[in-house]
Amino acid sequence: MRHKGREVSLGQHEFKLVAYLALNAGIALSREQSLEHVYGYGSGNSTDRIDMLVRRVRAKLGEVEQLSVVPGYGFRWERRQT
């Protein structure tokens, strides 16, 4: 994937999370919804896995203005202002 003009390598789960959030831009998605989309229903994973994925994505992409936390709920990919 390209971000700010540079090639960034994301793992399968990281990419699935970014794509899911970006495709639902402007909508707050719960940690549970994100977990089910990335790992599948009944995966047995904790929502802490999504928090960890977000940290890894931020570490790889640097400051991502579009990715915001919805406290006590989940995450939202903000729509770009044009």
C-alpha positions in Angstrom: 0.0 0.0 0.0 1.1 3.6 -0.6 0.8 6.2 2.1 2.1 9.8 1.7 4.1 8.8 -1.3 5.9 5.8 0.2 5.4 2.1 0.0 4.2 0.6 3.3 4.0 -3.2 3.9 0.9 -4.2 5.9 0.2 -7.7 7.1 -3.0 -9.4 6.1 -5.0 -8.4 9.2 -3.6 -4.9 9.3 -4.7 -4.4 5.7 -8.1 -5.9 6.3 -8.7 -3.5 9.2 -7.6 -0.4 7.3 -9.7 -1.4 4.3 -12.7 -2.1 6.5 -12.4 1.3 8.3 -11.8 3.2 5.0 -14.7 1.5 3.2 -16.9 2.6 6.1 -15.5 6.1 6.3 -17.4 8.5 8.6 -19.1 5.6 10.5 -18.0 4.7 14.0 -17.3 0.9 14.1 -17.2 -1.0 17.3 -14.2 -3.0 18.3 -16.4 -6.1 18.1 -17.5 -5.3 14.5 -13.9 -4.8 13.5 -12.8 -8.0 15.3 -15.5 -10.0 13.5 -14.5 -8.5 10.1 -10.8 -9.0 10.5 -10.7 -12.4 12.2 -14.1 -13.9 11.6 -17.1 -14.5 13.7 -16.4 -16.7 16.7 -12.6 -16.4 16.4 -12.2 -16.4 20.1 -10.0 -13.3 20.0 -10.3 -10.5 22.4 -11.1 -6.9 21.3 -7.6 -6.1 22.6 -6.4 -7.6 19.3 -8.0 -4.8 17.4 -6.3 -2.2 19.7 -3.0 -3.9 19.0 -3.7 -3.9 15.2 -4.4 -0.2 15.3 -1.2 0.4 17.2 0.8 -1.6 14.6 -0.9 0.3 11.7 -0.1 3.6 13.3 3.5 2.5 13.8 3.8 1.6 10.2 1.9 4.5 8.7 3.0 7.2 11.1 0.4 9.9 12.0 -2.8 8.9 10.3 -5.1 11.9 10.6 -8.1 9.9 9.3 -8.0 7.2 12.0 -9.7 8.3 15.2 -10.6 6.6 18.4 -14.2 6.7 19.6 -13.7 6.3 23.3 -15.4 3.3 24.9 -16.6 2.1 21.5 -14.1 1.6 18.7 -12.7 3.5 15.7 -13.7 5.7 12.8 -11.9 6.5 9.5 -12.7 10.2 9.0 -13.7 11.4 5.5 -11.2 13.7 3.9 -12.4 17.3 3.5 -12.3 18.3 -0.1 
